[in-house]
Amino acid sequence: MNLLAAINPAEVVATVVYTLIGLGMLGLCWYLITRVAPFSVIKEIEQDQNSALAILVGSIFVALSIIIGAVILSS
């Protein structure tokens, strides 16, 4: 079977659209985290080497990514 014949253009477009929506949601969450926190998140992670905060932010992004991926697969 020809590999190019098996590709459905509608699925490719849907994948790109959902990817952009997911990245937008992750960016929005990062924006909200940095605005809601009473301290500079970036300064705490980079300069003060706060590994607990880095692990917390990383786990939030992993959880959001799993949720976004599940939503994309369910549609």
Phi, psi and omega per residue, in radians:
M1 nan 2.427 3.126
N2 -1.289 2.259 -3.080
L3 -1.140 -0.689 -3.122
L4 -1.200 -0.501 3.119
A5 -1.255 -0.404 -3.114
A6 -1.442 -0.182 -3.113
I7 -1.479 2.192 3.109
N8 -1.685 2.077 -3.111
P9 -1.044 -0.569 3.130
A10 -1.133 -0.650 3.118
E11 -1.211 -0.624 3.111
V12 -1.145 -0.786 3.132
V13 -1.124 -0.739 3.125
A14 -1.102 -0.697 3.116
T15 -1.096 -0.755 3.130
V16 -1.136 -0.754 -3.128
V17 -1.124 -0.807 3.135
Y18 -1.152 -0.577 3.080
T19 -1.119 -0.783 3.119
L20 -1.134 -0.676 3.099
I21 -1.133 -0.754 3.125
G22 -1.099 -0.760 3.102
L23 -1.131 -0.657 3.081
G24 -1.103 -0.714 3.115
M25 -1.159 -0.713 3.100
L26 -1.132 -0.710 3.089
G27 -1.107 -0.708 3.100
L28 -1.110 -0.711 3.112
C29 -1.136 -0.708 3.094
W30 -1.098 -0.716 3.113
Y31 -1.073 -0.777 3.138
L32 -1.144 -0.685 3.128
I33 -1.093 -0.763 -3.116
T34 -1.244 -0.477 -3.141
R35 -1.481 -0.583 -3.088
V36 -1.391 -0.570 -3.100
A37 -1.117 2.410 -3.119
P38 -1.358 0.094 -3.136
F39 -2.432 2.958 3.106
S40 -1.370 1.935 -3.105
V41 -1.123 -0.750 -3.110
I42 -1.124 -0.749 3.115
K43 -1.115 -0.722 3.137
E44 -1.084 -0.719 -3.091
I45 -1.346 -0.816 -3.031
E46 -1.384 -0.894 -3.015
Q47 -1.532 -0.739 -3.099
D48 -1.528 -0.072 3.107
Q49 0.949 0.810 3.139
N50 -1.437 1.614 -3.065
S51 -1.251 -0.498 3.106
A52 -1.117 -0.738 3.102
L53 -1.166 -0.684 3.114
A54 -1.105 -0.712 3.101
I55 -1.162 -0.696 3.117
L56 -1.098 -0.846 3.137
V57 -1.124 -0.716 3.105
G58 -1.093 -0.714 3.138
S59 -1.205 -0.552 3.057
I60 -1.113 -0.769 3.141
F61 -1.181 -0.637 3.087
V62 -1.134 -0.765 3.128
A63 -1.099 -0.769 3.103
L64 -1.107 -0.673 3.120
S65 -1.128 -0.694 3.099
I66 -1.137 -0.727 3.131
I67 -1.142 -0.790 3.127
I68 -1.107 -0.726 3.105
G69 -1.092 -0.696 3.109
A70 -1.141 -0.674 3.101
V71 -1.138 -0.729 3.136
I72 -1.122 -0.742 -3.135
L73 -1.212 -0.462 -3.110
S74 -1.374 -0.290 -3.103
S75 -1.516 nan nan
